[in-house]
């Protein structure tokens, strides 16, 4: 076995041992926030211009759901599973740099789409590139922040999801109206160059928390190692129920990103240039504040009780409270009321992310965290990003014509079950995990 320390093997630019918290952690968190912001913003672009793209390319609601939902998510998740094992073993900074370059080029290429096939290929490549961001960030942050502060850091990182949705929707609406949707994708794709420069020159690979094991030990058999890691993770108490609850809780957010702008254009008559400005602030303010609030509250609950499972109290209370606001968004005839409802439901739904992901990482050995975070993302992607938008689009096409706002309204009614089933799954996870783990275990 190679006697070189794991911290050195993980990269020549590794941060010094023992540097947990402080300025290095804060700056790394900032750059990871920006990376995920750009990832989510690029992902949100197509949702804003669904109507002009669909009409110019002659696509149906179902085809748009496949290109921007199922196909994107499927390849994002499959690639993510394979990438995650390299995240657990290799230089995470370099992996993220390759991912940013890939998804930025593919975002620009989306502007060259001519039909369903070319649009889908571009979105698939975007999904593969973006599969690097989540496991890299969660693995790095777990090494940079102690357990009693980790939920706050993860909550801050995940707030970039909503910041990205806001930025993406606003930029897409303004740029598409001014430049056309094709040029909008090209301009937004070019923005990745700045992030690559920041990563190369200002971020260092953190030392891994390896519990005495060589986290960066080379793999003798990649697929055997991948399967062994997956078995360990899925066999951990409460992990499966936790992943299900988290995945279900994300379905409405993914559906809102895909169909929210089209719903506002069809039902409320919001112009394309204004749709991002209308839906962006309530989605962003609600989601970001919910992420930050739940992360800080989770830190406090864990410090007080010493049980990481106590952080699940937050989503088990918040998710059921979101249901009346979901109804308000779908059925209100007032745009103002619909946007107030959007802000409140996003605040409450986003309270699930930081506690769920933080607890999941606490259940798993440090050497499996990249893969564990990706499996959480698989649940979120399949149940939220793929199934949710697809079902809504399918119901819309089945009930009435794709141009009819009422079809989308009926499709969105499917989302009423989200808080109920997510809460039930998280309650099962809490019951299993509550006696298993305390801080520092």
N, C-alpha and C positions, 0 to 999 in steps of 0.2 A: 504494500500500500504506500502511496506517496506520502512522505512525512511533512511536506510543505503545509503550513497552517491553512485551514479552510478560508480564512479571511483574505489571505493573499491569493489563493487559487481563484477566488470569486472575481478578481479583477485587480489590475495594477493600480487603479485609481480608488481603491477601497478607502473609506473613511476610517479614521483611527479607532482602535478598540475602545469600548466603553463610552463612545460619544452618543449617548442616548438623550434625546431632548435637546434643548438649547437652540442656538442659531442654525447649526447645520440641519437639524431636524426641521426647523421652521422653514428654511429656504427650500429644502427638498419637498416639503409638503406644498409650498407655493408653486413650484414648477410642476409637480404632479397634478395639482389643481388645474393649472393652465393646460396641461396635456389632456386631461379628461374633459375640460371645458371645450377645447377644440374638437375632440372626438365627438362629443355629444352634439355640438353645434353643426358639424358637418353631417352628422346622422339626421339632424332635424330639418335640413334644407329641403329635402324632397317632400316632406309632409306639408310645408308651407306652399309649395308650388304644385301640389297634386293636381289641381284643376287645370292649369294651363298645360302641364306635361301630359296629363291624361287626354285632353282634347287634341293637342297637336300630334300625339303619337297614335291616337285612335284606340286607347285602351279602356277596359272596363274597370269598375271598382275592385273586382276580384283580382284582376291582373296587377293593379296598383298595390293591393294588399300583399300579393305574392312578392313583387319586386322590392317593396319597401318594408315588408314584414317577414314573411316566412323564409324566403330565400336568403335575405340578408342575415337574419338571425341564425338560420341553420348553419350556414358556412362560418359565421362569426363564432358560434359555439363549438363546432367540430374543430376548427382551427385552434380555438382557445384551449381545448383540452390537450392537444399536442404541444402547443406553445408553453402551457403552464408547467410541464415537467422540466423544460429548459429553464424556465424562470426559477424553479426550485434548485437548479444545479449550476446555472451559468451566470453571466454578467447581465444583470437586469437592466442597467442603463443602456447597454448596446442593443438589447432586444427591443426596448422602447423606441430607440432612435430608428431602427429599421421599420418598426410599425408606423411611426409618424410619417416617414417618407412614403411608405406604401399607401396609406389611406389618403394622404394629401394628393398624390398623383391620381388616384382613382376618383377622388371627388372632382378634380378638374375634368377628368375623362367623362364624368356623368353628363357634362354639357354637350358631349358629342353623340349622345344616344339618338338612334333613329327608329327604334322599334322596341318591343318588349324584351327581345333577346339581348340587345346591346345595353339597354337600361339595366337589366338584371345582372349582367356580367360586371358592369361598373359597380353596382351596389354590393355584389358578392366580394369584390376585391376590397372595397371600403371596409366591409365587415371583417375580413381576414386581418387587415392591418390594425383595426381597432381592437382586435382580440388581445393585443399586447397590453393595453393600458391598465385594465382592471387588476389582473394578477400581479403585474409589476408593482403597481402602487400599493396594493394591500400587503404584499410581501415586504416591501421596503418600510412601510409605516409600522408594521409589526416589529421590525428590528429597531426602529428609531424611537418608539414610544412604549413606555411601561404599561402593563395591563390596566392600572387604575387611571391612566390618561389616554388610553388607546381609543376608546369610543369617541371622545371629543375630536381627536385627530381624524378618525375615519368619517365622522359626521361632517367635519369641515371639508374633507376631500369629496365626499359624495354630494355636498351642496353644489359642487361644480356641475352635476347633472342638470340641475334646474337653471343654473347660470348659463350653461350651454344651450339649453332649450330657449331661454329668453334671448340670448345673443343670436342664436341661429335663426329664430323666427323673425326677429326684428330686421337683421341684416338681409335675410332672404327676401322678405317682403319689399324692403326698400330697393335693394339691388335688382331684384327681378322686375319690378315696375320700371326702374330707370334704365336698366341695361338689357333686359330680357333674361329668361331663366337660364339659358345656355351660358351666357357670359357670367352670370352670377355664380354658377358652379366653378368656372375657371378661376375667378378672382378669389373665391373662398378657399379653393384648393391650394393656391399659392401662399396662403397665410402660414402653412405648416413649416416653411423655411425658417421663420423666426424662432419657433419652438425648438427646432433641431439645433440651432446655434446655442440656445440656452442650455440644452441638455449636454451638448459636447463640452462646453467651456465652464459651466458653473455647478454641475451636479456630480457628486462622487458616489460610487457604489458603497452602500452601507455594509458594515461587518454583520454577518449573519448570526442570529441567536440560534445556536445549534445544539444546545443541551449536551455538549461534549461529543457530538457526532459531526462528521464532515459533511455539512449540508451541500457543499459544492463538489462532493466526490464524483468523479466521472462514472457514468452508467455503463455497466458491462453489457446489459441487455435492455435497450430502451423500452420495448413493449412489456417485458416482464416487470420492469420497475414501475411503469405507468399503471399496470393492472394491480400490482401489489399496493401502490399508494392509494388507488381508488377503493380497494377493498378495506384498507385501514380507515379511510375517511367515512365511507358509507356505513361501516360497522361501528363508528363512534356513537355513543348514546346521544340521542336527540337530534343528530345531524340531519337525518332524512326528513323528519317532521319540520325541523327548522327551515330547511331548504324549500320544502313545499309551501310553507306559510309565507316565506319571503317571496318566492316566485309568484304566488297568487296575488300578493299585495301589490306587485308592480304592474299588473295587467291594465289597470285603468290609466296609469301614467303613460304607458306605451301607446295605448289606444288614443289618448288625448293628443299625443304628439303626432300620430298618424292622421287622425280624422278630425281633430279639434278645429284646425283652420278651415277645412272644407265644410264642416258643420256650420261655422259662423258665416261663411260666405253664402251657403245655400239657404240657411234658415233666417239669419239676421241681416243678410245683404251687406256684409262688411267687405269693402273693396280689398283687392289683393295687396295694394301698397300699405294698407292700414291694419291688416289682419294680425301681423306680428306685434304691432304696437298695442293692439287691443288685448290679445290673449297672453302676450309675453309677460307683462308686469304681474298679473295675478298668479300665473303659474310660477314665475320666478320668485316672487316675494313669499308666497305660501310655501313653496318647496324648500327654498334656502333656509327660511326661518324654522321650518319643521326639522330639517336635517341638523341644524346647529343646536336647536333647543333639545332635541332628543339625545344628541351626542353628549351634551353637557349634563343633562339630567341623568343619563346612564352612568357617566363617571361618578356622579354623586351617590347614586343608589349602590353602586359597587363598593365605593369607599366606605359607605355606612354599614353595609351588611357583610361585605366580604364574599358575596355570592354573585358570580357573573350572571346567573340565570335571572336575577331580579330585574335586570334591564328589560326583560320581555314584558314586564308590567306595562311599559310605555305603549307598545303597539297593541297589546290586548285591550287597552282602554281607548286608544285613539282610533283604531280602525272602525269599530262599530259606530263611533260618533260621526264618521265621514258620510254615512249613508244618506241622511237627509240633504246634504249639500250636493251629492251626486245627482239626486232626484231634481234638485233645483237647477243644476246646470242643464240637464236634459230637457226639462219640461217648461222652464220659465220662458215667457214670451218677451221679457224685458232683457235687453242686452246687459244692462247694469247689474241686475240680479244674477244673471248667468255668470258674470265675471266675478262677483263677490263669492258666489258658490264655488267657482273654480279655485279661487284663492284659498278658501277654507278647506275644501276637500284635499287640495294638494298639501296644505300644512299637515293635516291629520294623516294622510296616507304616507307622506314622507317620513313620519315618525317611526316607521318600521325598519328603515334601511340600516341605520347605524347600529341599533341594538342587535338586529339579526346577524349582520355580517361580523360584528365584533365578537359576539358569542360563538359563532361558527369557528372563527380563528382561535378562540380560546379552548375549543374542544379538541383541536388538532395539534399534533406535534409540529414544531417549527419547520422541519424538513418537508412537510407536506402542505404548507400554507398557500403556495401558488396554485397548486392543483385544487385545494379546498375552495379557494376564492373563485376559481373558474367553475367548479361544480355548482356553487351558489349562483353564479351567473348563468349557468346552463338552465337551472330551474327558472330564473327570472326571464331568460330569453325565450324558452319554450312556452311557459305558461303566460308570460306577460307580452314580450315583444313579438312572438309569432302567433300564438293562438288568439290572443285578445283582438288585435287589429284585423286578423283574417276573419274571425267569426262575425265581427261587426260589419265588415265589407260584404261578406257572404249574405248575411241577413238583409242588408240594404239592397243587394241585387235581387234577392228572392222575393222581398215584400213589394218592391216597386221599382221604377226605373232609377238608374244611377244619378239622374239629375234632381230627383225629388228629395227635399230635405227630410220628409217624414220617414223615408227609408233609413237614413242614418239615425234618426231619432229612435226607431224601433230597434235598430242594431245596438245602439248604445244602452238600451234597457238591459241587455245581457250583462252589463257591468254591475248591476245591482247586487249580484251574488258575491262579488269580489270580497267585500269586507267580512262577510259572514264566514266563508270558507277559510279565508286567511286567518281569522281569529281562532277558529277551531283547531287548525293545524299548529299554530303557535302555542295554544294552550296545551296541546299534547307534548310539544317540545319542552315547554316550561316544566311540566309535571315530571318528565324524565330527567331533565338536566338539573333541577334545583338542588339535589343532594350530591351531585357529581363533582362540581368544580367550585373552588373559591379562588380569590385573587392569589396569584403566585403559584398555583398548582400546575 
